[in-house]
Amino acid sequence: MRGISFAIAMGIAILLPMLVNYGVNIFSPPPKWEDYQPMRVPVMPGQATPEGLAQRQKEFMERNKEMMEHSKRHQKHLFYVALPAGLAAIIGGSFVSVPAIGPGLVFGGVFTLIEGYWLYWSELEDWVKFISIVVALVALIFTAYRRLAPTVNK
């Protein structure tokens, strides 16, 4: 029975961050590389003038900048959905007494938080990092107290 509980907990832990990711993708799709690449026209020998190459380079840089802005916008949306979803899963897992579901929600919540932080960490202000980490630690400590304290006192 422990094996099936572990499998269910790990399934929840893996599927929850995927659910958040694909849910965000519905409303804020990530950029597609091919949408931001200029039309590929082969340059024949003798046609590669310095002006033409400079124009192609400029166009490439502009499109790349647009793609990076789109990517950061998507990562921001993912972060602001993953943070509350992860915290809710962690706290919700503390109230579920079913052996597989509670730990699965807690693991899934932690993985969802990691997913939210992963790509957007460098863009966050230090105070947002600090506050969100404090809240996540409080949620984990609350969950540990709620789930483990009764078993320690027995």
GIBEL-V390360 format. One record per backbone hydrogen bond with DSSP energy under -1.0 kcal/mol. NH is the residue of the N-H (numbers start at 1). CO is the residue of the C=O. E is the energy in kcal/mol with one decimal. If there is no record, write none. Layout:
NH&CO&E + NH&CO&E
This chain:
5&1&-1.8 + 6&2&-2.5 + 7&3&-2.4 + 8&4&-2.4 + 9&5&-2.6 + 10&6&-2.7 + 11&7&-2.3 + 12&8&-2.5 + 13&9&-2.4 + 14&10&-2.1 + 15&11&-2.7 + 16&12&-2.3 + 18&14&-1.1 + 19&15&-2.7 + 20&16&-2.2 + 21&17&-2.6 + 22&18&-2.8 + 23&19&-2.1 + 24&20&-2.4 + 25&21&-2.1 + 26&22&-1.1 + 28&24&-3.0 + 35&32&-1.3 + 36&33&-1.4 + 47&44&-2.6 + 49&47&-2.0 + 53&49&-2.6 + 54&50&-2.2 + 55&51&-2.3 + 56&52&-2.1 + 57&53&-2.4 + 58&54&-2.4 + 59&55&-2.4 + 60&56&-2.4 + 61&57&-2.4 + 62&58&-2.2 + 63&59&-2.4 + 64&60&-2.5 + 65&61&-2.1 + 66&62&-2.0 + 67&63&-2.3 + 68&64&-2.2 + 69&65&-2.2 + 70&66&-2.3 + 71&67&-2.5 + 72&68&-2.5 + 73&69&-2.0 + 74&70&-2.2 + 75&71&-2.6 + 76&72&-2.3 + 77&73&-2.1 + 78&74&-2.4 + 79&75&-2.5 + 80&76&-2.4 + 82&78&-3.1 + 83&79&-2.5 + 85&81&-1.9 + 86&82&-3.0 + 87&83&-2.3 + 88&84&-2.6 + 89&85&-2.2 + 90&86&-2.3 + 91&87&-2.7 + 92&88&-3.0 + 93&89&-2.4 + 95&92&-1.2 + 102&98&-2.1 + 104&100&-1.4 + 105&101&-2.6 + 106&102&-2.1 + 107&103&-2.9 + 108&104&-2.7 + 109&105&-2.6 + 110&106&-2.3 + 111&107&-2.9 + 112&108&-2.2 + 113&109&-2.3 + 114&110&-2.4 + 115&111&-2.4 + 116&112&-2.3 + 117&113&-2.4 + 118&114&-2.6 + 121&117&-1.8 + 123&120&-1.3 + 129&125&-2.1 + 130&126&-2.7 + 131&127&-2.6 + 132&128&-2.4 + 133&129&-2.2 + 134&130&-2.5 + 135&131&-2.6 + 136&132&-2.2 + 137&133&-2.7 + 138&134&-2.6 + 139&135&-2.4 + 140&136&-2.2 + 141&137&-2.8 + 142&138&-2.8 + 143&139&-2.3 + 144&140&-2.7 + 145&141&-2.8 + 146&142&-2.7 + 147&143&-2.8 + 148&144&-3.0 + 149&145&-1.2 + 152&148&-1.6 + 153&149&-1.9
